[in-house]
Amino acid sequence: MKIPFFKNTVTNYFSMFVRLFQGILVTRWLISHLGEAQYGLWVMLWSFFSYALLLDLGFGVAAQKVTATELYKKDVEKFNHTVSSIFLSHVSMALLILPLTFVGMYYVRELFHLKADATAEYIYFCREALLLSGLAATIVFPLGVFPEILVGLQKLYLRNYIIIISKVVELAGVIIIFALDWGLFRLLLFVMLVMGATQLAMLIAVWRNIPGFRIRFAFDKEVFKSIFHFSSAVYVISIGRMIWERGMFLLISIFCGLAPVGIFQLGSRIPFLIQQVALPYVENISPISALLHSRKRNKHLAQILMRSIRWVNFFAAGATVMVMIYAPRIILFLFNVENNEAAFICRLMVLFVYFLLVCRIIPEKFLTMAEEHSYLAKVQSFESIFFIVISIVGLLIKPHELIVVGAMILTKLLGTIGFILPHLIMRANMKFRYFVLYSLFEPALLAIATGMVCYWQYYLLRGQLHEFFLLVLAGVTGILIYFPALYFMMFDTTEQLRAKKIIGKFTAKLRRA
């Protein structure tokens, strides 16, 4: 099976930029057309909708894994029973959304913090909107298994094409609805219909790519037991990840107040953005790990893992060095805020995110799909408990947001260096010295050299150039260093020949023009 790694990655990034661009436009229009109060209602409804995803219980990743191991080729009936059991589990969990929605409708005043003088008409409107959101979540949630199957098929590009089309349709629909002044309720109904159609399109794509695929409306207890152990471990891992991602803000808010939360949010936005930019590339690792591990092609898998970490390191190290140098200027340019504490947090968090990207995220995806999910769940559980305990102890001694940041960094350092990386090297049969030099050291060395040049520019020109031009100069310098390095350091012989052909065709067209 040929893995469309390049096509998957490119469409992942294209889909991400389309969603980002569409989200910015829609948010601006929502605020201007609906006003702050109804926009707040919109945000709350989508927050409740996203919390419904917690009912997945890891079954989505289980569907991805059984697909990636090509069970549909070996025994399509067993595959159908497995996916059907997962689908019916999702249906049963989705049915819990309805009673929760009715409870929310009863307590809508408290849930949305409605003012005492809110009219009965507006309260009724909020209840209708919440009911529509709950009904949509109940219907759409079970269909979430089909995008995961497309990922398992190594056809992320099909999923991305569907998402891109749906976002364009959604954007056009939002323009029409606002032009006709139809209001929030019809907007919500339209968006929910587009979401349902998107998931149905994923189902059709699965049908067309797996001959003999059928959903059986019969629950197989034995099949369910076989996947529950894996899915429950995945669920523990996702909950553990959520604890530190959301828990940092909650702990800072409880012990330090809202102002430090704002400072932390300001300092952490750029590092987390770097993490989000890297994730479309990393998403390929899970299905590849499941497939090659099932075929016992461990040597090939080890090469892919080391090369993937090297690629992520190559770009993440460069971005990290730039943020370390220009953090105050980036924050001033993007947010029009000059805050030394936010700049310090930004530098600290970008180092932390760099460590996660290079040493943690890819190993986690591999271990999850290589039958090490229980081990990973134990490590994640230990980290979550350790993070909460030392954070609370530290905050009781000295309430400061850096206590929480330090606790998180310490926790992930101990968990990754002490447990995750050694297990990765052992399970993938990697050569430790080669892994350190090839995947970790070489790309970081290039970034440090680039950083020295950019720091020299920053030292000489700060205060003399506007932030925008200073950042542009740094970006151009990084590109001029990184692009030649990309060819010589990252491309293998085949990729170098392909690059030469592309450059040759491009220069030939320029000469003819």
N, C-alpha and C positions, 0 to 999 in steps of 0.2 A: 504493500500500500504506500503510494507516494503521498507524503505529508505536505500540504500547501502552506508551508510555514510563512513564506513571504507574503502571499496573498492574504492569509489570515491576519498577519500583523499590520499590513498597510490598511486593510479595511477596518481593522480595530481602531487605528488612529483616526481614519477618516470619519468613522461613526462617532468617535469621541468628540471631534471638533464640530461636527454637525450638531450633536446634542448640546454642546457648550454654547455655540452660536445661537441655536434656537432657544435655549433656556434663557440667555441674556435678553433676547428680543421679547420673548413672551413675558418675562418678569417685568420689564420696563412698561409694556403695554398694560399688563394687569394692574400695576400700581396707578398708572395714569387714568385708566378707564374705570376701574372698580373703586379706587380709593383705598386708604390704609386699612380700614376696618374689614371690608370684604376681601382684600388681599390677605389679611391675617387669617380670615376664615378659610380661604383657599389653602394656605400653608398648613393650617391645623388639620384639615381634611387629608392632605397628602401625607402628613406625619402619621396619622392613624393608619392610613393605607400601608405605609412602609413598615409599621410595627406588625402588620399582619404577616409579613414575611418571616417573622420569628416562628410561625407555625410550621414552617418547612421541615424542621427537625432533621435536616441533613439529607433528606431523601432525594433532593435535586442533584446533589453531588454523587449520590449512589447511582442514579440513573445515568449520569455522565460516565461513571466508571464502568458499569456493565456494558455500555455502548462502546467505550474506548477499547475494551478488551475483546471486541468483535464477537460477542455472544450471539448477535443477530445472524452472523455467518455460520457459526457452529451449530446453533439450535434456535431457530427463529421462534418456535413455540415457547420455549423456556424464556426467551427474551420478551415475548409478548406477555407472558404471565408475570414476569418481574416488573415490567413497566406498568402493566395494568394494576398490579398490587400497589405500586408507588402512587399511581394516579388516583386510585380509590382511597388511599391513605390521605392524599391531599384533599380529596372531596370531603372526607369525614372531618378533617381539621378545618376546612373552609366553613363547614356548617356551624362551627363554634363562633364564627364572626357575626352571624345574624343575631343571636341572643345578646352578644356584647354590644352590638349596634343599638338594639332596643333599649338596653340599660343606659347607653350613652345618650340616646334621645330623651329619656326621662330626666337625666341630670344635665341637660344641655346648657342650662344657665351656669352651673358650676364648671362644666367642662370647658366652655368657651369664655368664661369670666364675663358674662353679659352684664351690662349695667342694670341697676334696679329699675330704671325707667324705660328699659327696652320694651317695645311694643309687642303685643301678642302676635301681630303679623310677622315681625322680624324673628321672633322665637320660633314660630311655625316654619318659616323659611329655613332657619338653621337646622331644624329637625329633618326637614325634607332633604336638605343637602347631605346631612350625615347619613340618612337612610340610603340615598342614592350611592354614596361612596361605599357603604357597607355591602349593598347588593352587588356592586361592581367588583369589590374585592372577593366576595363569595364566588362569583362566576369566573373571574380571571385567575384567581390564585391556583386552582388545580391545573390550569393550562401552562403554568410555569415550568412544568417538567420538560416540555418540548424544546425550548431553547437549550436546556442542558444536554439533551440528546444530540442536537446539532453540534454542540461543542465536542461531545464524545465522538462524533463522526469525523472530527477534524475539519468540519465545514463551518467554521466561525464566519467565513465570508458570506455564506448564505444568510445567517442570522443578522449580520451587519447590514446587508443589502435591504432586508426587510425593515430593520430599525430605521435606516436612513430614509426609506420611502415613507414610513409611518410618521416620522418627524416632519418631513416636508408637507405631507397631507395635514398634519396637525397644525402646522404653522399657517398654512393657507386657510384652514377652517377657523382658526382664531381671528385672522384678519377679517374674514367675512362676518363672523359673529359680532365682533366689535363694530364693524361698519353698519350692521343692521341694528346695533344697540339691543341685543337679545339678553344680556345680563349673565350673571354668574351661573344660574341653574342650568341653562342651556349649554353654556360653555363646559360645565362639568360633565353633563350628559354626553356631549360630543367627544370630549377627551377620553372618557371611559369607553365609548364605542370604538374609538380608534385603537385603544389599548387591547380590547377584546379581539378586534380584527387582526391586530398584529400577532397575537398569540395563536389565533387560528391559522394564520399564514405560516407560522412556525410548524404547526401540526401538519399542514399540507406538504411542507418541505420535507418533514420526516417521512411521511407516507411515500413520497416520490423517490426517496433515497434508500429506503429499506424495503426491498421486495418482501411481501408477505406480512408486513407489520399490521397489527390489529390491536385495538383496545378491547380486552375481554372484561365484561362487567361481572367478574367473579373474583373474590378475594382468596388468594392462596396463602394459607397460614405458614406453610413450610418455606415458601419463597420469602415471605415477609420476615420470618425469623432470620433467614440467611443474610438479609440486607440490613436488618435493624441494628446489629452490632456495629457495622461500619457507619451507618447514618447517625447513630447516637454519639459515636466518637467525634464525627465531623461537627455535630451540633454543639458539643462541649467546646470544641476548638473555636467555633464561631462566636459562642457566648463569651469565652475567655478573651477573644480579640475585642469584642464589643465593650467589655468591662474596662479595658485600658483606654480604648478610643473615646468612649463617652465618660468614663469615670474620672478622667483628668479634669474635665470641665466641672463636673459635679462636685468633686472634692475641693477644688479651688473656690467654687461659689460658696459652699457651706462654711469653710474655715477662713476664707480671706475676703469674701465679698464680691460684688459684681464688677468693680473697676479692675481688679487683677485678672478676672476672666477675660475682659476686653483686651487687656495688654497681652495675655497669653494667646488669645485668638489672633491678634494682630501679628505677633511674632511667629506663630506656627502656620499661618496660611500659605506662605511661600514654600516651606519644606513639604507640607502635605500636597501642594500642587505638583511638586517634583515627583512625589510618590505616585500620584494619579497618572502623570504622564508616562511613567514606566510600566504601569500595570497592563496596558494593552499588549505589550510585547510578552510579558510574563505569563499571560493567560494561556498561551500555547503549551506551557510546561505540563499542566495536569493531564490532558488526554494523551500526550506523547509518553509521559511516564507510565500511565496505566497500560498503554499498548505495548511498549517495549518491555516492560516488566513482565507482562503476561506471556510474551514470546521468549523470555529469558535472554534477551539481548542486552545484558548488563553492561558490556564493554561499550557498545554503541550509545547506550543511555548515559553512561558516565561522561562520554565525550560531549554529548549534547548539553548536559548539565553544566560542565565546566565552561563550555563555549558560551552558553547563555549567561552565566554569571559574569564572564569576561565582558560580554557585550553590555550588560546592564552597568557593570562597573565603569566601563569606558565612558559612557555618557553621564552617569550619575556622579562620578568623581569630578568631572569637569564642571557640572552644574553646582556641586557642593563647594568647590573652591571659589567659584564666582560669587556665590551667596556669602561665603565667609568674608570675602574682601569687601563686597559692595552692599552688605545688608542694610546699613543705615540709609544709603542712597536709594536702594530699591524700595524700601518702605516709604521714604519721603516722596518718591516719584509716583508710586501706585496709590498710596492712601493719604498723601499730603499730611503726614504725621512725622514728627521728629521726636523719638522717644528712645533713650539709650537702653532702657530695660527691655523694650520690645526687640531692639536690635540684638541684644545679648541672647535673648530667648530664641530669636531666629537663627543665630549662629549655632547655638546648642542643639536646637531641634533639627537643623539641616544635617549635622553630623550624625544624629540619631537616626534620621530617615535614611541617610546613606548607608549606615550600618545594616538597617533592616533590609534595604533593597539588595545589598550585595551578599549578606550572610544569612538572611532569615527567610525571605519570602519564597525564593525558588526552592531551597531545601524543604520548607513546609509543604509545598505543593507536591514535591517528589515523594516525601515520606507518607503523605496522605494516600497516594495512589499505589504505593509499594508495600501495602499491608502493614504499615507501621502507624496506623491511625490511633490505636490504643496508646502506644508510647507517646505520640504527639499530644493526645488529649490529657495524659497525665502531666506532661511538662507544662502545657498551657494552664491546667488547673492550679498547679503549684505556683506558677508565675502570677496568676490572678490573685490568689490568696496572699502571696508574699508582697505584691504591689500594694494591695489595700492596707495590709497591716503596717508596713513600714511607712506608708504615706500618712496614715492617721497618727502613728506615733510621732513622726517628724513634725506634722502640723500642730499637734498638741504642744510640742516643745517650742516651735517657732512657726507661726502661721505665715507662710510665704509660698507663692506659686512655684518658685524654684525647687522647693522641697518635693513637690509632686513630680516635676520634670526629672529631678535627680533620681527619685525612687523608680520611675519608669525606665530610665536608662540603665540603672543598676540591675533591675529585674531582667531586662532583655539581654544584657551582657552576660549575666550568669547563666540564663537559660540557653542562650544560643551557643556560647563558647563552651559551656560545661556539658551540654546534652545534645543540641541539635546538630551542630557541625561535626562532632565526632561520629555521631550516628550516620550522618550523610556519607561521610568518607568511608566508613566501614561497610554500609549497605550497598553503596554504589561501586565499591572496590576501586576507589580513587587512590592515586599515588599522592600522598600528603604534600611532599615537597613540590611536585609539579603543579598541584592545585594552587598552592600558595603563590608560587612564582607566576604561573600562567594566568590564573583567574583573578588573583587579588593584587599582586605587587605591580606588574607591568602597566596595567591601565591607570593605577593610582599614581605611578611615577610620572606618567605623561601629564596628568592633571596638575601635579605639583609644579612641574616645569612651566606649564601654561599659567598657573597662578602667580609664579614669580614675575613673569612678564607683565601680567595684568596689575599686580600690586605696584610695580614700578611706575606704570602709567597712572594709577590711582594716586600714588604718593606725590607725583610731580604735578598732576593736573587738577586735583581736588580744589574746589574754590575758584578755579579759573574757567571751568566749563559747566554748563547747565547739566543737571542730573541726567537728562535724556541723552545728551550727546556723549556724556561720560560712559553711560551704559551701552550705547550703540558702539562706541569705540572698543569697549571690552568685548562685546559680542563679535565684532568683526575680527578682532585679534584672536579670539578663541576659535572661530571658524577657519581662519588662515592656518592655524596650527593643527586643528583637529582633522580637517579634510584630507591633507596628505597622510596624516597618521592613520586615518581610517583605511586608506588603500594599503599601506605597507604593514600595519599592525593587525588589522581585523579581517581583511579579505584573504581567503585561501587562494590557491593558484587558479581554480576555476572561476571564482568570483572576480579575480583581477583581470582575467581574459575577457569576461563578460563586460566589466567596466570599461576596458579599452575599446571594445566594439561599440558600446553606447557612445563613448566620447568621440570615437572616430566618425560615427554616423552624424553626430551633432556638428562636429567641425566641418564635415563635408557639405552639409546643408548650408552652413554659414558661408563657406567659400563660393558655393553656387549662387547664393543670394547676393 
